[in-house]
């Protein structure tokens, strides 16, 4: 998943420059899909950390849209929340907008509030593409002004197909369950922060990590 994101978003400046020389640009929208609890949100935050300007010591802004807040909001407030998030991203670029539980908000459009919310997001996505085109005309290099939209879902087949068209969510990246080696790495990371009988010599705990990884 990490390799797919790096490839799709062309996070390496040299890669973006190469694409630009052919009149191409990386997508602004990526749909992350997979079972719950595998780190889709963490990947989105990591992408924001990698967006840096020359005058910044930290990464880009990370703006998270909660499906729960939007669903519970009054009529019309959800659309305002979405539009406000995109405007905040534009004013604080480079930035990442992350929308979790995407399918809960943007299923196949029907009449009513869900349709209006979907239309608002589609318009915001088109605005991001227009902002990017303006930056390209101004020859803004590196990550200055870059806005990325990442969405996460457990059920990609429920997402409105209009969002998967070119210029919106151009790519879908599968985030799967960790294999045995990856689970050992996760356990090693968290156990290294704990006080154990191994102390700082975690190399002695290899058998313990493997046994725990097999059990999980």
C-alpha positions in Angstrom: 0.0 0.0 0.0 2.8 2.4 0.8 4.6 1.7 -2.5 1.3 2.1 -4.4 0.7 5.5 -2.7 4.2 6.7 -3.4 3.8 5.7 -7.0 0.3 7.1 -7.5 1.0 10.5 -5.8 4.5 10.9 -7.2 5.8 12.1 -3.8 9.3 12.2 -5.1 10.0 15.7 -6.7 12.1 14.2 -9.5 9.2 11.9 -10.4 6.7 14.9 -10.5 9.2 16.8 -12.7 9.4 13.9 -15.1 5.6 13.7 -15.3 5.4 17.4 -15.9 7.8 17.2 -18.8 5.3 14.9 -20.5 2.4 17.3 -19.7 1.1 14.9 -17.0 0.3 15.3 -13.3 -0.3 12.9 -10.5 -3.9 12.4 -9.3 -5.2 14.6 -6.5 -7.6 11.9 -5.2 -6.9 8.4 -3.9 -9.5 5.9 -2.5 -8.0 3.7 0.2 -10.1 0.5 0.7 -9.7 -2.6 2.8 -10.9 -4.1 6.1 -11.2 -1.9 9.2 -8.2 -1.4 11.5 -5.4 -1.8 9.0 -4.0 1.7 9.1 -5.8 3.6 6.3 -5.9 6.8 8.5 -2.3 6.3 9.5 -1.3 6.2 5.8 -3.1 9.4 5.1 -1.4 11.1 8.0 2.0 9.8 6.7 1.3 11.4 3.3 0.6 14.7 5.0 4.0 14.5 6.8 5.7 13.9 3.5 4.3 17.1 2.0 6.8 19.8 2.8 7.6 23.2 1.6 11.1 24.6 1.6 10.2 27.0 4.4 8.5 24.3 6.5 10.1 22.1 9.1 7.0 20.0 9.5 4.7 18.3 7.0 1.6 19.7 5.3 -1.8 20.3 7.0 -4.0 17.3 7.7 -7.7 17.9 7.7 -10.0 15.1 8.7 -13.7 15.0 7.9 -15.7 12.8 10.3 -18.7 11.1 8.7 -20.3 11.0 12.1 -20.2 14.8 12.5 -21.5 15.3 9.0 -24.4 12.8 9.3 -25.5 14.3 12.6 -25.3 17.9 11.4 -28.4 19.9 10.6 -29.7 20.1 7.0 -27.3 22.0 4.9 -24.6 22.0 7.6 -22.9 18.9 6.1 -22.4 20.7 2.7 -21.0 23.8 4.5 -18.6 21.5 6.5 -17.2 19.9 3.3 -16.8 23.2 1.5 -15.1 24.8 4.5 -12.6 21.9 4.8 -11.6 22.4 1.1 -11.2 26.1 1.6 -9.1 25.5 4.7 -6.9 23.1 2.7 -6.4 25.7 0.0 -5.4 28.4 2.5 -3.0 26.0 4.3 -1.5 24.1 1.4 0.3 21.8 1.0 -2.5 19.8 2.7 -4.3 16.5 2.8 -8.0 16.2 3.3 -9.0 12.8 4.7 -12.6 11.4 4.6 -13.1 8.3 6.6 -16.0 5.9 6.1 -16.5 7.4 2.7 -19.3 5.0 1.7 -21.4 6.1 4.6 -21.7 9.6 3.1 -21.3 9.2 -0.6 -23.2 6.1 -1.7 -25.0 6.1 -5.1 -26.8 9.4 -5.2 -30.5 9.6 -4.6 -32.8 12.5 -4.1 -32.5 14.3 -0.8 -29.6 15.4 1.4 -27.2 12.7 0.4 -27.5 13.8 -3.2 -26.7 17.5 -2.3 -23.8 16.4 -0.2 -22.3 14.3 -3.0 -22.8 17.2 -5.5 -21.0 19.6 -3.1 -18.0 17.2 -2.8 -17.9 16.7 -6.6 -17.8 20.4 -7.1 -15.0 20.8 -4.5 -13.0 18.0 -6.2 -13.3 19.8 -9.5 -12.2 23.1 -7.8 -9.0 21.4 -6.6 -8.3 20.3 -10.2 -8.8 23.9 -11.3 -6.5 25.2 -8.6 -3.9 22.7 -9.6 -4.1 23.8 -13.2 -3.5 27.4 -12.2 -0.5 26.3 -10.2 0.8 24.4 -13.2 0.4 27.5 -15.4 2.4 29.5 -12.7 5.1 26.8 -12.7 4.9 26.3 -9.0 7.4 23.6 -8.2 7.7 20.9 -5.5 4.7 20.6 -3.0 3.8 24.3 -2.8 0.0 24.6 -3.1 -0.6 20.9 -3.4 -3.9 19.6 -2.1 -4.5 15.8 -1.9 -7.8 14.1 -1.1 -7.6 10.7 0.5 -10.8 8.7 1.3 -11.1 5.4 3.2 -13.8 2.8 2.8 -14.5 -0.8 3.7 -17.0 -1.3 0.9 -15.7 0.4 -2.3 -18.5 -1.1 -4.4 -21.0 1.2 -2.6 -19.3 4.4 -3.6 -21.0 6.6 -6.2 -19.2 5.9 -9.5 -19.2 9.6 -10.3 -16.3 10.0 -7.7 -14.2 7.4 -9.5 -14.0 9.4 -12.8 -10.8 11.1 -14.0 -9.8 14.2 -12.1 -11.5 13.0 -8.9 -10.5 9.7 -7.2 -8.3 8.5 -10.1 -6.7 5.6 -8.2 -7.9 3.0 -5.7 -5.3 1.5 -3.3 -5.9 -1.7 -1.4 -4.7 -1.7 2.2 -4.8 -5.3 3.4 -4.1 -7.2 6.7 -0.5 -7.5 7.8 1.3 -10.7 7.1 3.4 -12.6 9.7 6.6 -10.5 9.2 4.6 -7.3 9.3 2.9 -8.3 12.5 6.2 -9.0 14.1 7.4 -5.5 13.1 4.3 -3.9 14.6 4.8 -5.9 17.9 8.5 -5.0 18.0 7.6 -1.3 17.6 5.1 -1.1 20.4 6.9 -3.5 22.8 10.1 -1.4 22.4 8.3 1.4 24.2 7.4 -0.9 27.2 9.4 -2.0 30.2 10.2 -5.7 29.7 12.7 -8.2 31.0 14.6 -7.9 27.7 15.4 -4.2 28.4 17.0 -2.6 25.4 18.2 -6.0 24.0 15.0 -6.7 22.0 17.0 -8.9 19.6 16.7 -11.7 22.3 12.9 -11.4 22.0 12.7 -12.7 18.4 11.0 -16.0 19.4 8.4 -14.1 21.6 7.6 -11.7 18.7 7.1 -14.7 16.3 4.9 -16.6 18.7 2.7 -13.6 19.3 2.5 -12.8 15.6 1.4 -16.4 14.8 -1.3 -16.1 17.5 -2.6 -12.9 16.0 
